[in-house]
Amino acid sequence: MKTSLNELQLIEDFLLGNTNAKDKVLMQARQILQPDLKESMYWQQKTYRLIETYGREQLRKEIRQVHQMLFTAPEHFPFRERIQQFFSK
């Protein structure tokens, strides 16, 4: 199953909603007629989901690190106090 760069671009545009109505219908018809295309679309969509999940996890990790630094380091005590006052009102 070899996928051309042009086909990958068409799949990407379709999956990301960057196609007009005519091209969308054409791509749906191609999926029915070409089982390999449908499989390529499945794997590309799965790849997008994995990348998105990885990116979200990396962001959560960075947020936890910043939180840890701001709320435990002694030099950030005044900041921590101001934030706690804000939420205690």
C-alpha positions as CSV (number, residue, x, y, z in Angstrom):
1,M,0.0,0.0,0.0
2,K,1.9,3.0,-1.3
3,T,0.4,6.4,-0.8
4,S,1.5,9.3,-2.9
5,L,2.2,12.7,-1.4
6,N,-0.7,14.2,-3.4
7,E,-3.1,11.6,-1.9
8,L,-1.8,12.4,1.6
9,Q,-2.5,16.1,1.0
10,L,-6.0,15.3,-0.3
11,I,-6.7,13.1,2.8
12,E,-5.3,15.8,5.1
13,D,-7.5,18.5,3.6
14,F,-10.5,16.2,3.9
15,L,-9.8,15.2,7.5
16,L,-9.1,18.8,8.6
17,G,-12.2,20.2,6.8
18,N,-10.3,22.2,4.2
19,T,-12.3,21.0,1.2
20,N,-15.3,22.5,-0.5
21,A,-18.5,20.6,-0.8
22,K,-17.7,19.2,-4.3
23,D,-14.3,17.9,-3.3
24,K,-15.8,16.4,-0.1
25,V,-18.4,14.4,-2.1
26,L,-15.7,13.3,-4.5
27,M,-13.5,12.1,-1.7
28,Q,-16.4,10.2,-0.1
29,A,-17.0,8.5,-3.4
30,R,-13.3,7.6,-3.8
31,Q,-13.4,6.0,-0.3
32,I,-16.2,3.7,-1.5
33,L,-14.4,2.8,-4.7
34,Q,-10.9,2.5,-3.3
35,P,-10.6,0.4,-0.1
36,D,-6.9,1.3,0.2
37,L,-7.8,5.0,0.4
38,K,-10.3,4.4,3.1
39,E,-7.6,2.5,5.1
40,S,-5.0,5.3,4.5
41,M,-7.6,7.8,5.8
42,Y,-8.2,5.7,8.9
43,W,-4.5,5.5,9.7
44,Q,-3.8,9.2,9.0
45,Q,-6.8,10.1,11.3
46,K,-5.5,7.8,14.0
47,T,-2.0,9.4,13.7
48,Y,-3.6,12.9,14.2
49,R,-5.3,11.7,17.3
50,L,-2.1,10.2,18.7
51,I,-0.2,13.4,18.0
52,E,-2.9,15.5,19.7
53,T,-3.0,13.3,22.7
54,Y,0.8,13.5,23.0
55,G,0.7,17.3,22.7
56,R,-1.9,17.5,25.4
57,E,0.0,15.3,27.8
58,Q,3.2,17.4,27.2
59,L,1.2,20.6,28.0
60,R,-0.2,19.0,31.2
61,K,3.4,18.1,32.2
62,E,4.6,21.6,31.6
63,I,1.7,23.1,33.6
64,R,2.4,20.7,36.5
65,Q,6.0,21.8,36.5
66,V,5.1,25.5,36.5
67,H,2.6,24.9,39.3
68,Q,5.2,23.0,41.3
69,M,7.7,25.8,40.9
70,L,5.3,28.6,41.7
71,F,3.7,27.0,44.7
72,T,6.6,25.4,46.4
73,A,9.6,27.6,45.8
74,P,10.2,30.0,48.7
75,E,11.1,32.9,46.4
76,H,7.5,32.7,45.0
77,F,5.8,32.9,48.3
78,P,4.3,36.4,47.7
79,F,2.8,35.3,44.5
80,R,1.4,32.2,46.1
81,E,-0.2,34.4,48.9
82,R,-1.8,36.8,46.3
83,I,-3.3,33.9,44.4
84,Q,-4.7,32.3,47.6
85,Q,-6.2,35.6,48.6
86,F,-7.8,36.0,45.3
87,F,-9.6,32.6,45.6
88,S,-10.5,33.0,49.3
89,K,-12.8,36.0,48.7
